[in-house]
Amino acid sequence: MKVKENLELIQNEINEHLKKSPYAQKVNLVAVTKYVSNERALEALDAGVQHFGENRIEGYLEKKNLLKHVTMHFIGTLQTRKVKDVINEVDYLHSLDRLSLANEIEKRANHRVKCFVQVNVSGEASKSGLKVEEVDAFIETIKDYNHIEVVGLMTMAPEQATDEEIYSYFNALKALQLKIEALKYENVPCHELSMGMSNDYKIAVECGATYIRVGTKLVG
Ligand SMILES: *Cc1c(COP(=O)(O)O)cnc(C)c1O
């Protein structure tokens, strides 16, 4: 399938499922290009995709260089010792998941980095992210960091989760986002929600997602 065809299909589904969302959100589609060639990424650019996501530093820098004027999202686990290699090239970081990482960003970044705090809503052992009950204290600790702007929260549902479970995880993240947004901290606007991948973005849209991260179904 051409990316253009996949894009139209996904866009239609987003619009369909937005009708079931109680929130008046705008959904940004991030094309996750980690599995695909530069050619395929360029095809996505050509089809009109504006946001691109990569989960490894090498791939991230390569795509950023290739695609030029797009918005780039770093969506993978970021090792603390690698922060200096990439942080000043990052438009959005979706994986702020621990204090040591926040401290390193604060030290190394030369701008205020737009970050999503990653939350492990399901509690699945293999997933990274803060536990739900750790998020409040984490926000309190980093709220005055000059080089971090908490634009929102991010989560991933476990692969084997049922639709019912996925709704409950995504609704829980939405509730947490509203709670943090209501604190009105200057560096913590927390208006955004990054959730939904190829298998579950329709549910994510219904639950208030503003950034969905789609690889396989768009460019795979
Ligand atoms: C790979 C990846 C995606 C996209 O996954 P697909 O199932 O291919 O859509 C989204 N988010 C993160 C964090 C990923 O690592």
The ligand as an SDF file (V2000), in Angstrom:
LIG
                    3D

 15 15  0  0  0  0  0  0  0  0999 V2000
    7.2090    1.4400   17.5410 C   0  0  0  0  0  0  0  0  0  0  0  0
    6.4860    2.3900   18.3760 C   0  0  0  0  0  0  0  0  0  0  0  0
    5.2450    2.9090   17.9660 C   0  0  0  0  0  0  0  0  0  0  0  0
    4.5490    2.4970   16.6810 C   0  0  0  0  0  0  0  0  0  0  0  0
    4.1710    1.1700   16.7250 O   0  0  0  0  0  0  0  0  0  0  0  0
    3.2200    0.5260   15.6020 P   0  0  0  0  0  0  0  0  0  0  0  0
    2.5810   -0.6030   16.3090 O   0  0  0  0  0  0  0  0  0  0  0  0
    4.1220    0.0710   14.5000 O   0  0  0  0  0  0  0  0  0  0  0  0
    2.2480    1.5530   15.1700 O   0  0  0  0  0  0  0  0  0  0  0  0
    4.6310    3.8520   18.7910 C   0  0  0  0  0  0  0  0  0  0  0  0
    5.1780    4.2500   19.9450 N   0  0  0  0  0  0  0  0  0  0  0  0
    6.3720    3.7750   20.3840 C   0  0  0  0  0  0  0  0  0  0  0  0
    6.9180    4.2680   21.6750 C   0  0  0  0  0  0  0  0  0  0  0  0
    7.0590    2.8270   19.6120 C   0  0  0  0  0  0  0  0  0  0  0  0
    8.2450    2.3580   20.0590 O   0  0  0  0  0  0  0  0  0  0  0  0
  1  2  1  0
  2  3  1  0
  2 14  2  0
  3  4  1  0
  3 10  2  0
  4  5  1  0
  5  6  1  0
  6  7  2  0
  6  8  1  0
  6  9  1  0
 10 11  1  0
 11 12  2  0
 12 13  1  0
 12 14  1  0
 14 15  1  0
M  END
$$$$
